[in-house]
Amino acid sequence: MIFRHRKKYIPITPKETPDIKKDLWQKCPDCNKLIYEGRLKENFKICPHCNYHFRLTVKEWIDLITEPDTFEELDADMISVDPLEFKGPKTYREKLEEEMKKTGLNEALIYGRVMIGTIPSVLSILDSNFIMGSMGSVVGEKFVRACELAMIEKKPIVSVCGGGGGARMYEGLISLMQMVKTSQVVGKMKQAKTLYISVLTDPTMGGVAASFAFLGDILLAEPKALIGFAGPRVIEQTMKQKLPAGFQRSEFLYQHGMLDEVVPRNQLKPTLVKILSIFSSQ
């Protein structure tokens, strides 16, 4: 009888595989491809597959277009109050506290002195991550103060706009008044011959687009940014007709003469430096 010796297998304890952190990868909402977070940051948060521009935080915008450690924020402690004592699933106060915790900001807009290249400037940034960048009384007041600072110190102002929420419903008519308020101060800047560059990002909609965002002396926009007043679906339902492809995207607006240039994010700082240098030499 032939005996077959059984092979003795040594059990191998599988090595513990480290958990793959979800924040190491980002899924592009445009092409649905996965992108390594490190590669995305190196590429200015632009999708390497389809050129989709991910939305930036305030800090990321500051790092992108300014010289290191030159941003001096002003009125950082200014926060909204609840003038209407808004009642809903959440009070206005609760909503503000929630947004402050989520974003690390006290309001949707920050502003201050800064260096862009070698040009002393004023920078205003509206962050769509804070209540969709909606325009309340503090947003309006801060923008006005930024413009007044630019006029007093005779500096150009660069405004990065990313507001998809329009007027802030929690503040009612007070919020709508900010459209007039911000438009008036831009008119004063034109009289004072203060250069105002407006950078439109995705999304720039509603009351923000209908007031100070579109009043710049020079209008720049990021690729594929959604820009307009009412959204495409609202317009289609109202007009009962299909809108053209790319309607309300920055490329469409540029082709129809509503923008001065569509600038990829990795070219934005050089473009701003070039424009500011030309105007500062005059």
C-alpha positions in Angstrom: 0.0 0.0 0.0 1.3 3.3 -1.0 0.9 6.0 1.6 0.8 9.6 0.6 2.2 11.9 3.1 0.0 14.8 3.7 1.7 18.1 3.3 1.8 20.0 6.5 0.7 23.6 5.9 1.9 26.2 8.2 -0.9 28.6 8.9 0.0 32.1 7.9 -1.6 34.9 9.9 -2.5 37.6 7.5 -0.9 40.9 8.2 -3.1 43.5 9.3 -3.8 45.8 6.5 -4.0 49.4 7.4 -7.3 51.1 6.9 -7.4 53.2 3.7 -8.6 56.6 4.8 -11.4 57.9 2.8 -9.9 61.3 2.7 -6.9 60.0 0.7 -9.1 59.8 -2.4 -11.6 62.2 -3.9 -14.2 61.3 -6.5 -14.6 63.9 -9.3 -18.2 64.9 -9.5 -17.8 65.6 -13.2 -16.1 62.5 -14.6 -16.6 60.2 -11.6 -12.9 59.1 -11.5 -11.0 58.7 -8.3 -8.1 61.1 -7.7 -5.4 60.7 -5.0 -5.7 63.6 -2.6 -2.0 64.5 -2.8 -2.1 64.6 -6.6 -5.2 66.8 -6.5 -3.6 69.3 -4.1 -0.5 69.5 -6.3 -2.7 70.2 -9.3 -4.4 73.2 -7.6 -7.5 71.0 -6.9 -8.1 70.6 -10.6 -9.2 67.1 -11.8 -6.3 65.7 -14.0 -8.8 63.7 -16.1 -11.5 66.3 -17.0 -10.2 69.7 -15.8 -13.0 70.0 -13.2 -12.2 72.7 -10.7 -13.0 71.5 -7.1 -14.3 74.3 -4.8 -11.6 75.9 -2.6 -11.8 77.0 1.0 -10.9 80.5 2.1 -7.5 79.4 3.3 -6.8 77.6 0.0 -7.7 80.8 -2.0 -5.4 82.8 0.2 -2.5 80.3 -0.4 -3.3 80.3 -4.1 -3.2 83.9 -5.1 -1.3 85.8 -2.4 2.3 86.0 -1.1 3.0 83.8 1.9 2.1 85.3 5.3 1.0 88.6 3.9 -2.8 88.3 4.5 -3.9 90.6 7.3 -7.6 89.8 8.0 -9.8 92.7 9.3 -13.1 92.6 11.2 -12.7 88.8 11.8 -14.9 89.0 14.9 -17.9 90.5 13.1 -20.8 88.0 13.3 -24.5 88.1 12.3 -27.3 88.6 14.7 -30.9 87.4 14.4 -32.9 90.5 13.6 -36.1 88.6 12.7 -35.8 86.0 15.4 -36.1 83.4 12.6 -38.1 80.2 13.5 -37.7 77.0 11.6 -36.3 73.5 12.0 -33.3 75.4 13.3 -33.0 78.9 14.6 -30.7 81.3 12.7 -28.4 81.3 15.7 -28.2 77.5 15.7 -27.5 77.6 11.9 -24.7 80.1 12.3 -23.1 78.1 15.1 -23.3 75.0 13.0 -21.7 76.7 10.0 -19.0 78.3 12.2 -18.0 74.9 13.5 -18.1 73.3 10.1 -16.0 75.9 8.3 -13.9 77.6 11.0 -15.2 81.0 9.8 -17.4 83.5 11.6 -19.1 84.5 8.3 -19.2 83.7 4.6 -17.0 86.7 3.7 -13.5 87.6 4.9 -11.4 90.5 3.8 -8.1 92.2 4.5 -4.8 93.7 3.3 -2.5 91.5 1.2 0.3 91.3 -1.3 -0.4 89.8 -4.7 3.0 89.6 -6.4 4.6 92.9 -5.4 1.4 94.9 -5.4 -0.2 95.9 -2.1 -3.9 95.0 -2.5 -7.2 94.4 -0.7 -8.6 90.9 -0.9 -12.2 89.9 -0.4 -13.3 86.2 -0.5 -16.8 84.9 -0.4 -16.9 81.2 0.7 -19.8 79.1 -0.7 -19.2 76.6 2.1 -20.8 78.9 4.7 -24.6 78.9 4.2 -23.9 78.6 0.4 -22.1 81.9 0.4 -25.5 83.7 0.9 -25.4 87.4 1.4 -26.5 88.6 4.8 -26.0 91.9 6.6 -22.4 91.0 7.7 -21.4 89.9 4.2 -22.6 93.2 2.8 -21.0 95.3 5.5 -17.6 93.5 5.2 -17.6 93.9 1.4 -18.4 97.6 1.8 -15.6 98.0 4.3 -13.2 96.2 2.0 -14.0 98.6 -0.8 -13.7 101.6 1.5 -10.3 100.4 2.7 -9.2 100.1 -1.0 -10.3 103.7 -1.7 -8.7 105.2 1.5 -5.4 103.4 1.0 -5.5 103.8 -2.8 -5.1 100.1 -3.5 -6.8 97.8 -6.0 -9.3 95.3 -4.7 -9.6 91.7 -5.8 -12.9 90.0 -4.9 -13.2 86.2 -5.2 -17.0 85.4 -5.4 -18.5 82.0 -4.7 -22.0 82.5 -3.6 -24.8 80.1 -4.6 -27.3 81.0 -1.9 -28.4 84.5 -3.1 -30.0 86.6 -0.4 -30.0 85.0 3.1 -33.6 84.0 3.9 -32.9 84.2 7.6 -32.6 88.0 7.4 -35.4 88.7 4.9 -35.5 92.2 3.5 -32.3 93.2 5.4 -30.5 90.7 3.3 -32.0 92.0 0.0 -30.8 95.5 1.0 -27.2 94.3 0.8 -27.6 94.2 -3.0 -28.1 97.9 -3.2 -25.6 98.6 -0.5 -22.8 96.7 -2.2 -23.7 98.1 -5.7 -23.5 101.6 -4.3 -20.0 101.2 -2.9 -18.8 99.8 -6.3 -20.2 103.0 -7.9 -18.1 105.1 -5.4 -15.0 103.1 -6.3 -15.5 103.8 -10.0 -15.7 107.6 -9.2 -12.5 107.2 -7.1 -10.8 105.3 -10.0 -10.1 102.3 -7.7 -9.4 99.1 -9.7 -11.9 96.4 -8.9 -11.2 92.8 -10.2 -14.0 90.3 -9.7 -13.1 86.6 -9.9 -16.2 84.5 -10.4 -16.1 80.9 -9.1 -18.5 78.0 -9.1 -21.2 78.8 -8.1 -21.8 82.6 -8.4 -25.6 82.9 -8.4 -28.6 84.9 -7.1 -28.2 88.2 -5.3 -24.4 88.0 -5.3 -24.3 87.7 -9.1 -27.0 90.4 -9.4 -25.0 92.9 -7.4 -21.3 93.3 -6.6 -20.0 90.1 -8.3 -20.8 91.4 -11.8 -19.8 95.0 -11.3 -16.0 94.6 -11.5 -13.9 96.6 -13.8 -12.4 93.3 -15.0 -14.4 90.1 -14.8 -12.5 86.8 -14.6 -14.0 83.4 -14.1 -12.9 79.8 -13.5 -13.6 77.2 -16.2 -17.1 75.6 -16.1 -18.2 77.8 -13.3 -22.0 78.1 -12.9 -22.8 81.8 -13.1 -26.2 83.6 -13.2 -29.2 84.6 -11.3 -31.9 81.9 -11.4 -30.8 78.3 -11.9 -31.1 76.6 -15.3 -34.0 74.3 -14.2 -36.0 77.3 -12.9 -35.5 79.1 -16.2 -36.5 76.1 -18.3 -39.6 75.6 -16.2 -40.5 79.2 -16.6 -39.8 79.6 -20.3 -41.0 76.1 -21.2 -38.1 75.5 -23.5 -34.7 73.7 -23.4 -31.7 75.8 -22.8 -28.6 75.7 -24.9 -25.8 73.3 -23.9 -23.5 74.9 -21.3 -25.9 77.7 -20.6 -24.8 79.8 -17.6 -21.3 78.2 -17.6 -18.4 80.6 -17.7 -17.4 79.6 -21.3 -20.9 80.3 -22.6 -20.9 83.8 -20.9 -17.4 84.5 -22.2 -18.5 83.7 -25.8 -21.4 86.1 -25.4 -19.3 89.0 -24.1 -20.2 88.9 -20.4 -16.8 88.0 -19.1 -13.3 89.4 -19.9 -11.5 86.1 -19.6 -11.9 82.5 -18.4 -8.8 81.7 -16.5 -7.7 78.2 -15.3 -6.9 78.1 -11.6 -3.2 77.4 -12.2 -3.0 80.6 -14.3 -5.0 82.8 -12.0 -2.2 84.3 -9.9 0.0 85.2 -12.8 -3.0 86.7 -14.6 -3.8 88.9 -11.5 -0.2 89.9 -11.1 0.0 91.0 -14.7 -3.2 93.0 -14.5 -2.3 94.7 -11.2 1.2 95.5 -12.5 -0.2 97.2 -15.6 -2.6 99.4 -13.6 -0.1 100.2 -10.8 2.4 101.5 -13.4 -0.1 104.1 -14.7 
